[in-house]
Amino acid sequence: MAIFKSGNPTLTEKIFDNSLTAQANAQGIMSVRGTLNKFGFLMLMVIGGAFYTWHTYQSGQPGTTTTLMMVGVFGGLIAAIAIMFKPMWAGYIAPAYGILEGLFIGALSAMINNMFAKSYPNLVLQAVGLTFGVALAMFLLYSFRIIKVTDKLRSIIFTATLGIAIFYGLTLILGLFGVNMPFMSITNGGMLGIGISLFVVAIAAMNLLLDFDMIERGAEQGAPKFMEWYGAFGLLVTIVWLYIEILKLLSRLASSRN
């Protein structure tokens, strides 16, 4: 099935191709509307998990919040890997992934909200609004073909996303050896850190175009029904990434004002 690469590692041509081998045993065919409906359900799972850890932190239980945050990080990673290797399981695992990601971003948001409570009290609310605003804008740009997803655009976004992943990976490895990069801290309001955040936010937003394109192509070419859950999961991965990067950007902007 000729579906091109997405910068999102969960939405790849190989996985959609492999899904067709199971189509004979699948019930129904993938649709864009079905995928978006399932994405909406996964967002509810994220909101539920986020609300729980937010409430836990605000109730004066930072230790419990940190534990839940770690459960969300590692549990979400395990769930994501399982779905990537077994797309047919997405309908069962993706809701759990949504809850786990909610635990993580809810705790992170609560901690950052507390950090900037006096200087930037609406930071998290603005991050949420900007995330949904950017996602809607990219959806409209894609739907009306104002931005067309060409092979060249796919290649540029895929390469940039890979570069970001390598950069973050190296930063993490260096951190384990005690080598820290101050400009990568969310409390560093330097121009370099803000510039990096702007670039990463832009690439995360552009990845949404590739996700929309991948889902649409999957539906057009008759991917099995279970791929709706997989497509919704892949879209959620990008949305969560976009939110985290916007949250980091606003944190750096807030720090630059202090």
C-alpha distance (Angstrom), angle and dihedral (degrees) to the residues before:
residue distance angle dihedral
M1 . . .
A2 3.77 . .
I3 3.78 100.7 .
F4 3.77 114.2 144.5
K5 3.77 128.4 -132.4
S6 3.76 123.7 -78.9
G7 3.78 123.5 -152.6
N8 3.79 85.3 -127.6
P9 3.83 106.5 89.4
T10 3.80 90.8 -147.7
L11 3.81 93.4 59.9
T12 3.79 105.8 57.8
E13 3.78 134.3 150.2
K14 3.81 92.1 -120.9
I15 3.80 93.4 57.0
F16 3.78 92.8 48.9
D17 3.81 90.3 46.4
N18 3.80 91.8 51.0
S19 3.79 90.5 49.4
L20 3.80 90.4 65.8
T21 3.79 90.8 64.9
A22 3.80 87.5 65.9
Q23 3.79 94.9 44.5
A24 3.78 93.5 98.9
N25 3.81 89.2 64.2
A26 3.80 96.0 39.6
Q27 3.79 125.4 100.8
G28 3.79 109.9 -126.0
I29 3.78 134.2 -25.0
M30 3.77 131.0 -74.4
S31 3.81 117.5 -98.1
V32 3.80 132.9 -171.7
R33 3.80 92.3 -126.8
G34 3.79 92.1 50.1
T35 3.79 90.2 50.5
L36 3.80 92.8 50.3
N37 3.80 91.2 47.6
K38 3.79 90.3 53.5
F39 3.79 90.0 46.1
G40 3.81 88.3 55.4
F41 3.80 89.6 52.9
L42 3.80 91.4 50.2
M43 3.81 89.6 50.7
L44 3.80 88.6 56.6
M45 3.81 88.2 54.2
V46 3.80 89.8 51.4
I47 3.80 92.2 48.7
G48 3.80 91.1 49.0
G49 3.81 93.0 51.1
A50 3.81 92.1 43.9
F51 3.80 92.7 50.2
Y52 3.80 91.1 51.9
T53 3.82 96.2 53.6
W54 3.81 91.2 40.0
H55 3.80 89.8 54.5
T56 3.81 91.0 45.1
Y57 3.81 91.4 54.2
Q58 3.80 94.1 44.6
S59 3.83 89.0 49.9
G60 3.80 89.9 63.7
Q61 3.80 99.7 -100.4
P62 3.84 103.8 122.6
G63 3.81 92.6 154.4
T64 3.79 92.7 55.4
T65 3.80 90.0 44.6
T66 3.79 91.8 53.5
T67 3.81 90.7 49.7
L68 3.80 91.6 50.1
M69 3.80 89.4 47.2
M70 3.80 90.9 55.8
V71 3.81 90.5 46.5
G72 3.79 87.7 53.3
V73 3.81 93.7 48.8
F74 3.79 98.8 48.0
G75 3.79 96.7 30.1
G76 3.79 90.5 50.8
L77 3.79 91.1 49.2
I78 3.81 92.1 51.7
A79 3.81 91.4 46.6
A80 3.80 92.1 49.0
I81 3.81 92.6 50.5
A82 3.81 90.8 48.3
I83 3.82 91.5 51.8
M84 3.80 92.5 47.0
F85 3.80 91.2 54.2
K86 3.80 95.2 39.3
P87 3.84 109.5 31.7
M88 3.82 90.1 171.9
W89 3.81 87.7 67.5
A90 3.80 92.9 56.1
G91 3.81 93.2 99.5
Y92 3.80 89.4 60.1
I93 3.80 101.6 35.7
A94 3.82 103.0 34.7
P95 3.86 94.1 72.1
A96 3.82 89.1 52.0
Y97 3.80 88.8 48.1
G98 3.81 89.3 52.8
I99 3.81 91.9 52.6
L100 3.81 92.3 46.9
E101 3.80 92.3 49.5
G102 3.79 87.7 48.6
L103 3.80 90.7 55.0
F104 3.79 89.4 52.6
I105 3.79 100.6 45.6
G106 3.81 92.4 39.4
A107 3.80 91.1 56.4
L108 3.80 92.6 42.8
S109 3.80 91.4 48.6
A110 3.80 92.5 48.6
M111 3.80 92.0 50.9
I112 3.80 93.6 48.0
N113 3.80 91.0 44.5
N114 3.80 89.3 54.9
M115 3.81 91.0 46.2
F116 3.81 92.9 55.9
A117 3.83 98.6 28.6
K118 3.81 93.3 122.0
S119 3.79 103.3 33.4
Y120 3.82 99.2 36.2
P121 3.84 109.6 11.7
N122 3.82 96.9 170.3
L123 3.80 97.0 47.5
V124 3.82 97.6 116.1
L125 3.79 93.4 43.8
Q126 3.79 89.9 51.7
A127 3.81 90.9 48.3
V128 3.81 90.7 53.4
G129 3.80 91.9 47.3
L130 3.79 93.4 47.4
T131 3.81 91.8 48.4
F132 3.79 93.6 54.4
G133 3.80 90.8 40.2
V134 3.80 92.5 53.3
A135 3.82 91.9 44.4
L136 3.81 91.5 51.3
A137 3.79 91.7 46.4
M138 3.81 92.3 51.5
F139 3.82 90.6 46.9
L140 3.82 91.0 53.2
L141 3.80 92.4 44.8
Y142 3.79 88.8 52.5
S143 3.81 96.9 41.5
F144 3.81 93.6 51.4
R145 3.81 90.8 41.4
I146 3.79 91.3 -123.5
I147 3.81 84.3 138.9
K148 3.78 112.2 34.6
V149 3.79 118.7 -153.3
T150 3.79 103.0 -129.3
D151 3.79 129.9 172.2
K152 3.81 89.6 -103.9
L153 3.81 92.6 52.0
R154 3.80 91.0 48.0
S155 3.77 90.5 51.6
I156 3.81 93.6 49.2
I157 3.82 94.4 48.2
F158 3.80 93.1 43.3
T159 3.82 91.7 50.8
A160 3.81 92.8 46.5
T161 3.81 91.6 48.4
L162 3.78 91.3 49.9
G163 3.79 90.0 49.5
I164 3.81 91.0 52.1
A165 3.80 91.0 49.3
I166 3.82 91.2 51.3
F167 3.81 91.6 46.8
Y168 3.80 92.7 50.4
G169 3.79 90.3 45.4
L170 3.81 92.3 52.8
T171 3.81 90.5 46.3
L172 3.81 90.0 53.4
I173 3.80 93.3 47.6
L174 3.81 92.6 48.1
G175 3.80 89.2 48.9
L176 3.81 90.1 56.9
F177 3.80 87.9 58.2
G178 3.79 93.1 48.6
V179 3.80 96.2 -100.9
N180 3.80 106.6 130.7
M181 3.79 129.2 -174.8
P182 3.83 107.3 -144.6
F183 3.81 93.6 -161.1
M184 3.83 89.2 63.0
S185 3.81 93.2 61.1
I186 3.82 115.0 105.9
T187 3.81 88.3 -135.4
N188 3.81 92.4 56.9
G189 3.78 110.1 97.0
G190 3.80 95.7 -172.8
M191 3.80 120.3 136.7
L192 3.81 92.6 -115.9
G193 3.80 93.4 56.2
I194 3.80 92.0 45.2
G195 3.79 90.9 48.1
I196 3.80 92.0 51.5
S197 3.81 90.3 48.9
L198 3.80 92.0 51.2
F199 3.79 90.9 50.7
V200 3.81 93.8 48.3
V201 3.81 92.2 46.9
A202 3.81 89.5 52.2
I203 3.81 92.2 50.6
A204 3.81 92.2 46.3
A205 3.80 89.3 51.8
M206 3.81 91.8 48.5
N207 3.80 89.2 51.8
L208 3.79 87.5 64.9
L209 3.80 88.1 65.7
L210 3.79 90.2 56.1
D211 3.80 91.2 46.9
F212 3.81 91.9 51.7
D213 3.79 89.8 47.7
M214 3.79 93.1 49.2
I215 3.81 92.6 49.6
E216 3.80 92.5 47.3
R217 3.78 92.7 49.0
G218 3.77 91.3 47.7
A219 3.79 90.5 54.3
E220 3.80 93.0 45.5
Q221 3.77 92.8 51.6
G222 3.78 96.7 47.8
A223 3.79 105.8 -104.3
P224 3.84 112.1 179.8
K225 3.79 121.5 -92.3
F226 3.81 95.6 -104.3
M227 3.81 88.8 65.3
E228 3.80 88.1 73.2
W229 3.80 87.7 72.5
Y230 3.78 90.2 45.8
G231 3.80 92.9 49.3
A232 3.82 90.5 48.2
F233 3.79 89.9 50.2
G234 3.80 92.0 50.7
L235 3.80 91.7 49.3
L236 3.81 90.0 49.8
V237 3.81 90.5 53.8
T238 3.81 90.2 58.3
I239 3.82 94.0 43.9
V240 3.82 91.7 52.1
W241 3.81 90.3 47.9
L242 3.82 90.5 49.3
Y243 3.81 91.9 50.1
I244 3.80 93.4 49.7
E245 3.80 91.8 49.5
I246 3.82 92.6 48.1
L247 3.80 89.1 48.7
K248 3.81 89.9 52.4
L249 3.81 91.6 47.0
L250 3.81 93.2 51.8
S251 3.82 90.1 46.1
R252 3.80 90.7 54.7
L253 3.79 91.6 46.3
A254 3.81 89.5 50.6
S255 3.80 90.6 49.8
S256 3.79 91.3 50.8
R257 3.82 89.1 60.0
N258 3.80 94.3 55.4
